[in-house]
């Protein structure tokens, strides 16, 4: 392979790290009712519990494509996901979902780039319709602050993106998007909503997912009851298949699978993203309350 192609691949990996990690908590699905009743809000089956304060940590690995046989499987990043009920949005109670991703291991050294990102999502209790998203992105020299607010009353969203790599910070985007559905779920809120829905083999769901100023319907299907190997041993899990939503490498779609534990908590135990530069796998390291 030419050196130029190799360099391009390394550059693409940098983009892949955060996107793939974020996918682990995302496109799985919300509910059929969200697709059928866009004028209303979905609701969670109260019989399925969600533990507030739960913190999940993941180890992320990158498997190179076949044409990079000289490269071994590499540890790429660590990720942390936590939900609490102490959030507030304009005087209204909100769930606060915090996602952190940090590059680490061989791939971070290999690519010469560090990632240290923190995303905060505020969601409406019970429905998990998103109020707002705040992203602090630190990826090498790229420093961004992105804030998204869903304006339900006017069916708009407002996005403000600042380039903080310069002083003073430069506005990259400050726009309103019209005709937004009354209930849009960011990828992580969609995950928590999904965990409140009983799953079964062959069920197909449609979600309305928002990522920055992109809002899309995403379909997913429960393939089968599978087994995932964890530090606690082999655990039964629902294997779910869907497509990638996020931008960058995934703007043309990509294969995405996620495994949710087959118990009342339906914890995301593992995910896999397959694109043209290989495969990224995330596996759970710990579950803390």
MOJOTA-V411579 format. One record per pair of residues at least 4 apart in sequence whose C-alpha atoms are under 7 Angstrom apart, sorted by the first residue. I is the first residue (numbers start at 1). GAP is how many residues later the second one is. If there is no record, write none. Layout:
i=I gap=GAP
i=I gap=GAP
//
This chain:
i=1 gap=4
i=1 gap=5
i=2 gap=4
i=3 gap=4
i=4 gap=4
i=5 gap=4
i=6 gap=4
i=7 gap=4
i=8 gap=4
i=9 gap=4
i=9 gap=268
i=10 gap=4
i=10 gap=101
i=12 gap=4
i=13 gap=4
i=14 gap=97
i=15 gap=4
i=15 gap=233
i=16 gap=4
i=16 gap=233
i=17 gap=4
i=18 gap=4
i=18 gap=83
i=19 gap=4
i=19 gap=227
i=20 gap=4
i=20 gap=253
i=20 gap=260
i=22 gap=4
i=23 gap=4
i=24 gap=234
i=24 gap=247
i=25 gap=162
i=25 gap=163
i=25 gap=166
i=26 gap=161
i=26 gap=162
i=26 gap=164
i=26 gap=165
i=27 gap=160
i=27 gap=217
i=27 gap=218
i=28 gap=163
i=28 gap=192
i=28 gap=212
i=28 gap=214
i=28 gap=230
i=29 gap=161
i=29 gap=162
i=29 gap=165
i=29 gap=176
i=29 gap=177
i=29 gap=178
i=29 gap=190
i=29 gap=191
i=30 gap=160
i=30 gap=163
i=30 gap=164
i=30 gap=175
i=30 gap=176
i=30 gap=177
i=31 gap=174
i=31 gap=175
i=31 gap=176
i=32 gap=4
i=32 gap=173
i=32 gap=174
i=33 gap=4
i=33 gap=9
i=34 gap=4
i=34 gap=7
i=34 gap=8
i=34 gap=173
i=35 gap=171
i=35 gap=172
i=38 gap=143
i=38 gap=144
i=39 gap=143
i=40 gap=142
i=41 gap=86
i=41 gap=142
i=42 gap=85
i=43 gap=83
i=43 gap=84
i=44 gap=82
i=44 gap=83
i=44 gap=149
i=44 gap=152
i=44 gap=153
i=45 gap=151
i=45 gap=152
i=48 gap=148
i=48 gap=216
i=48 gap=217
i=49 gap=147
i=49 gap=215
i=49 gap=216
i=50 gap=215
i=52 gap=31
i=52 gap=32
i=52 gap=33
i=53 gap=29
i=53 gap=30
i=53 gap=31
i=53 gap=236
i=54 gap=28
i=54 gap=29
i=54 gap=234
i=54 gap=235
i=55 gap=25
i=55 gap=26
i=55 gap=27
i=55 gap=28
i=55 gap=232
i=55 gap=233
i=55 gap=234
i=56 gap=24
i=56 gap=25
i=56 gap=26
i=56 gap=230
i=56 gap=231
i=56 gap=232
i=57 gap=22
i=57 gap=23
i=57 gap=24
i=57 gap=227
i=57 gap=228
i=57 gap=229
i=57 gap=230
i=58 gap=20
i=58 gap=21
i=58 gap=22
i=58 gap=224
i=58 gap=225
i=58 gap=226
i=58 gap=227
i=59 gap=18
i=59 gap=19
i=59 gap=20
i=59 gap=223
i=59 gap=224
i=59 gap=225
i=59 gap=226
i=60 gap=15
i=60 gap=16
i=60 gap=17
i=60 gap=18
i=60 gap=220
i=60 gap=221
i=60 gap=222
i=60 gap=223
i=61 gap=12
i=61 gap=13
i=61 gap=14
i=61 gap=15
i=61 gap=219
i=61 gap=220
i=61 gap=221
i=62 gap=11
i=62 gap=12
i=62 gap=13
i=62 gap=14
i=62 gap=217
i=62 gap=218
i=62 gap=219
i=63 gap=10
i=63 gap=11
i=63 gap=215
i=63 gap=216
i=63 gap=217
i=64 gap=4
i=64 gap=7
i=64 gap=9
i=64 gap=213
i=64 gap=214
i=64 gap=215
i=65 gap=212
i=65 gap=213
i=74 gap=32
i=74 gap=33
i=75 gap=29
i=75 gap=30
i=75 gap=31
i=75 gap=32
i=76 gap=27
i=76 gap=28
i=76 gap=29
i=76 gap=30
i=76 gap=31
i=76 gap=32
i=77 gap=24
i=77 gap=25
i=77 gap=26
i=77 gap=27
i=77 gap=28
i=78 gap=23
i=78 gap=24
i=78 gap=25
i=78 gap=26
i=79 gap=21
i=79 gap=22
i=79 gap=23
i=80 gap=19
i=80 gap=20
i=80 gap=21
i=81 gap=17
i=81 gap=18
i=81 gap=19
i=82 gap=15
i=82 gap=16
i=82 gap=17
i=83 gap=12
i=83 gap=13
i=83 gap=14
i=83 gap=15
i=84 gap=11
i=84 gap=12
i=84 gap=13
i=85 gap=9
i=85 gap=10
i=85 gap=11
i=86 gap=8
i=86 gap=9
i=86 gap=10
i=87 gap=6
i=87 gap=7
i=87 gap=8
i=87 gap=9
i=87 gap=35
i=88 gap=4
i=88 gap=5
i=88 gap=6
i=89 gap=4
i=89 gap=5
i=94 gap=28
i=94 gap=29
i=94 gap=30
i=94 gap=31
i=95 gap=27
i=95 gap=28
i=95 gap=29
i=95 gap=30
i=96 gap=24
i=96 gap=25
i=96 gap=26
i=96 gap=27
i=97 gap=23
i=97 gap=24
i=97 gap=25
i=98 gap=21
i=98 gap=22
i=98 gap=23
i=99 gap=19
i=99 gap=20
i=99 gap=21
i=100 gap=17
i=100 gap=18
i=100 gap=19
i=101 gap=14
i=101 gap=15
i=101 gap=16
i=101 gap=17
i=102 gap=13
i=102 gap=14
i=102 gap=15
i=103 gap=5
i=103 gap=11
i=103 gap=12
i=103 gap=13
i=104 gap=4
i=105 gap=4
i=106 gap=4
i=107 gap=4
i=108 gap=4
i=108 gap=5
i=108 gap=6
i=113 gap=26
i=113 gap=27
i=114 gap=25
i=114 gap=26
i=115 gap=23
i=115 gap=24
i=115 gap=25
i=116 gap=21
i=116 gap=22
i=116 gap=23
i=117 gap=19
i=117 gap=20
i=117 gap=21
i=118 gap=17
i=118 gap=18
i=118 gap=19
i=119 gap=15
i=119 gap=16
i=119 gap=17
i=120 gap=13
i=120 gap=14
i=120 gap=15
i=121 gap=11
i=121 gap=12
i=121 gap=13
i=122 gap=8
i=122 gap=9
i=122 gap=10
i=122 gap=11
i=123 gap=5
i=123 gap=6
i=123 gap=7
i=123 gap=8
i=123 gap=66
i=124 gap=4
i=124 gap=5
i=124 gap=6
i=124 gap=7
i=128 gap=57
i=128 gap=61
i=128 gap=65
i=129 gap=54
i=129 gap=55
i=129 gap=56
i=130 gap=54
i=130 gap=55
i=130 gap=56
i=131 gap=18
i=131 gap=19
i=132 gap=16
i=132 gap=17
i=132 gap=18
i=133 gap=14
i=133 gap=15
i=133 gap=16
i=134 gap=12
i=134 gap=13
i=134 gap=14
i=135 gap=10
i=135 gap=11
i=135 gap=12
i=136 gap=8
i=136 gap=9
i=136 gap=10
i=137 gap=6
i=137 gap=7
i=137 gap=8
i=138 gap=4
i=138 gap=5
i=138 gap=6
i=139 gap=4
i=141 gap=24
i=142 gap=23
i=143 gap=20
i=143 gap=21
i=143 gap=22
i=144 gap=17
i=144 gap=18
i=144 gap=19
i=144 gap=20
i=145 gap=16
i=145 gap=17
i=145 gap=18
i=145 gap=19
i=146 gap=14
i=146 gap=15
i=146 gap=16
i=147 gap=12
i=147 gap=13
i=147 gap=14
i=148 gap=9
i=148 gap=10
i=148 gap=11
i=148 gap=12
i=148 gap=64
i=149 gap=8
i=149 gap=9
i=149 gap=10
i=150 gap=6
i=150 gap=7
i=150 gap=8
i=151 gap=4
i=151 gap=5
i=151 gap=6
i=152 gap=4
i=152 gap=30
i=155 gap=23
i=155 gap=24
i=155 gap=25
i=155 gap=26
i=155 gap=27
i=156 gap=20
i=156 gap=21
i=156 gap=22
i=156 gap=23
i=156 gap=24
i=157 gap=19
i=157 gap=20
i=157 gap=21
i=157 gap=23
i=158 gap=17
i=158 gap=18
i=158 gap=19
i=159 gap=15
i=159 gap=16
i=159 gap=17
i=159 gap=54
i=160 gap=13
i=160 gap=14
i=160 gap=15
i=161 gap=10
i=161 gap=11
i=161 gap=12
i=161 gap=13
i=162 gap=7
i=162 gap=8
i=162 gap=9
i=162 gap=10
i=163 gap=6
i=163 gap=7
i=163 gap=8
i=163 gap=9
i=164 gap=5
i=164 gap=6
i=166 gap=4
i=184 gap=24
i=184 gap=25
i=184 gap=26
i=185 gap=4
i=185 gap=5
i=185 gap=23
i=185 gap=24
i=185 gap=25
i=186 gap=4
i=186 gap=23
i=186 gap=24
i=186 gap=25
i=187 gap=4
i=187 gap=22
i=187 gap=23
i=188 gap=4
i=189 gap=4
i=190 gap=4
i=191 gap=4
i=192 gap=4
i=195 gap=70
i=195 gap=71
i=200 gap=22
i=201 gap=21
i=201 gap=22
i=201 gap=23
i=202 gap=19
i=202 gap=20
i=202 gap=21
i=203 gap=18
i=203 gap=19
i=204 gap=16
i=204 gap=17
i=204 gap=18
i=205 gap=14
i=205 gap=15
i=205 gap=16
i=206 gap=11
i=206 gap=12
i=206 gap=13
i=206 gap=14
i=207 gap=10
i=207 gap=11
i=207 gap=12
i=208 gap=7
i=208 gap=8
i=208 gap=9
i=208 gap=10
i=209 gap=6
i=209 gap=7
i=209 gap=8
i=209 gap=9
i=210 gap=4
i=210 gap=5
i=210 gap=6
i=211 gap=4
i=211 gap=35
i=219 gap=23
i=220 gap=20
i=220 gap=21
i=220 gap=22
i=221 gap=19
i=221 gap=20
i=221 gap=21
i=222 gap=16
i=222 gap=17
i=222 gap=18
i=222 gap=19
i=223 gap=16
i=223 gap=17
i=223 gap=18
i=224 gap=14
i=224 gap=15
i=225 gap=11
i=225 gap=12
i=225 gap=13
i=225 gap=14
i=226 gap=10
i=226 gap=11
i=226 gap=12
i=226 gap=13
i=227 gap=7
i=227 gap=8
i=227 gap=9
i=227 gap=10
i=228 gap=6
i=228 gap=7
i=228 gap=8
i=228 gap=9
i=229 gap=4
i=229 gap=5
i=229 gap=6
i=230 gap=4
i=236 gap=25
i=236 gap=26
i=237 gap=22
i=237 gap=23
i=237 gap=24
i=237 gap=25
i=238 gap=21
i=238 gap=22
i=238 gap=23
i=238 gap=24
i=239 gap=18
i=239 gap=19
i=239 gap=20
i=239 gap=21
i=240 gap=17
i=240 gap=18
i=240 gap=19
i=241 gap=15
i=241 gap=16
i=241 gap=17
i=242 gap=13
i=242 gap=14
i=242 gap=15
i=243 gap=10
i=243 gap=11
i=243 gap=12
i=243 gap=13
i=244 gap=6
i=244 gap=9
i=244 gap=10
i=244 gap=11
i=244 gap=12
i=245 gap=5
i=245 gap=6
i=245 gap=8
i=246 gap=4
i=246 gap=5
i=247 gap=4
i=250 gap=4
i=254 gap=20
i=254 gap=21
i=255 gap=18
i=255 gap=19
i=255 gap=20
i=256 gap=16
i=256 gap=17
i=256 gap=18
i=257 gap=14
i=257 gap=15
i=257 gap=16
i=258 gap=12
i=258 gap=13
i=258 gap=14
i=259 gap=9
i=259 gap=10
i=259 gap=11
i=259 gap=12
i=260 gap=6
i=260 gap=7
i=260 gap=8
i=260 gap=9
i=261 gap=5
i=261 gap=6
i=261 gap=7
i=261 gap=8
i=262 gap=4
i=269 gap=14
i=269 gap=15
i=270 gap=12
i=270 gap=13
i=270 gap=14
i=271 gap=10
i=271 gap=11
i=271 gap=12
i=272 gap=7
i=272 gap=8
i=272 gap=9
i=272 gap=10
i=273 gap=6
i=273 gap=7
i=273 gap=8
i=274 gap=4
i=274 gap=5
i=274 gap=6
i=275 gap=4
//
